[in-house]
Amino acid sequence: MEGKEKIVLNDGTAYPIENGASENQVQVVIQNVDEFPEVFKKFTESNLESYQIKNAEGLTCTTRTNKYLADAVVEERESDLLVTFHLADVDMVHKRLDALETKTDVHDDAISDLGETVSGLAEEGGFA
């Protein structure tokens, strides 16, 4: 597909796109509907955490970060399908709170495990 821009997702997956991608929209051409699920599954939040748009020469035009797939629209054309991926900004405050909650859960689990271990040792007379 000479002359096409390309999106390169965080995991290295690359797809030719219609030229003129915007910050919140990318259009991918697929040949048949059977290709859609595979392409759709690649547009995850982790793959859109950091991705690049490259021009036809392979030079990076832009690197975008912290997006998620809001929706996808499939348009049937004469000889192929045009999939428009609408992207939105990740709420970074919410993302940081989720990370903090996960970290707190891990710490709580570790403290609980330590407490159980100490209790077990105390019952066995391990602290004499």
For each residue, the residues with C-beta under 8 A, 3 or more apart:
1: 4 16
2: 56
3: 19 56
4: 1 16 17 18 19 56
5: 16 17 18 19 20 21 53 54 55 56 61
6: 14 15 16 17 53 54 58
7: 14 15 17 21 26 28 51 52 53 54
8: 12 13 14 51 52 53 54
9: 12 13 14 15 42 43 47 48 51
10: 46 47 48 49 50 51
11: 42 46 47
12: 8 9
13: 8 9 42 47
14: 6 7 8 9 54
15: 6 7 9 28 39 42
16: 1 4 5 6 28 29
17: 4 5 6 7 21 26 27 28 29 53
18: 4 5 21 27 28 29 82
19: 3 4 5 56
20: 5
21: 5 7 17 18 25 26 27 53
22: 25 26
23: 64 87
24: 67 86 87 88
25: 21 22 84 85 86 87
26: 7 17 21 22 53 84 85 87
27: 17 18 21 82 83 84 85
28: 7 15 16 17 18 39 82 83 85
29: 16 17 18 80 81 82 83
30: 33 35 36 39 80 81 83
31: 35 80 81
32: 35 80 81
33: 30 36 74 81
34: 37
35: 30 31 32 38 39 81
36: 30 33 39 40 74 81 83
37: 34 40 41
38: 35 41 42
39: 15 28 30 35 36 42 43 83
40: 36 37 43 72 83
41: 37 38 44
42: 9 11 13 15 38 39 47
43: 9 39 40 47 48 69 72 85
44: 41 47 48 69
45: 48 49 67 68 69 90
46: 10 11 49
47: 9 10 11 13 42 43 44 51
48: 9 10 43 44 45 51 64 66 67 68 69 87
49: 10 45 46 65 66 67 90
50: 10 63 64 65 66
51: 7 8 9 10 47 48 63 64 65 67
52: 7 8 60 61 62 63 64
53: 5 6 7 8 17 21 26 60 61 62 64
54: 5 6 7 8 14 58 59 60 61
55: 5 58 59 61
56: 2 3 4 5 19
57:
58: 6 54 55
59: 54 55
60: 52 53 54 63
61: 5 52 53 54 55
62: 52 53
63: 50 51 52 60
64: 23 48 50 51 52 53 67
65: 49 50 51
66: 48 49 50 89 90 92 95
67: 24 45 48 49 51 64 87 88 89 90
68: 45 48 87 88 90
69: 43 44 45 48 72 85 86 87
70: 86 87 88
71: 86
72: 40 43 69 83 84 85 86
73: 83 84 86
74: 33 36 81 82 83 84
75: 81 82 83 84
76: 81
77: 80 81 82
78:
79:
80: 29 30 31 32 77
81: 29 30 31 32 33 35 36 74 75 76 77
82: 18 27 28 29 74 75 77
83: 27 28 29 30 36 39 40 72 73 74 75
84: 25 26 27 72 73 74 75
85: 25 26 27 28 43 69 72
86: 24 25 69 70 71 72 73
87: 23 24 25 26 48 67 68 69 70
88: 24 67 68 70
89: 66 67
90: 45 49 66 67 68 94 95
91: 94 95
92: 66 95 96
93: 96 97
94: 90 91 97 98
95: 66 90 91 92 98 99
96: 92 93 99 100
97: 93 94 100 101
98: 94 95 101 102
99: 95 96 102 103
100: 96 97 103 104
101: 97 98 104 105
102: 98 99 105 106
103: 99 100 106 107
104: 100 101 107 108
105: 101 102 108 109
106: 102 103 109 110
107: 103 104 110 111
108: 104 105 111 112
109: 105 106 112 113
110: 106 107 113 114
111: 107 108 114 115
112: 108 109 115 116
113: 109 110 116 117
114: 110 111 117 118
115: 111 112 118 119
116: 112 113 119 120
117: 113 114 120 121
118: 114 115 121 122
119: 115 116 122 123
120: 116 117 123 124 126
121: 117 118 124 126 127
122: 118 119 125 126 127
123: 119 120
124: 120 121
125: 122 128
126: 120 121 122
127: 121 122
128: 125
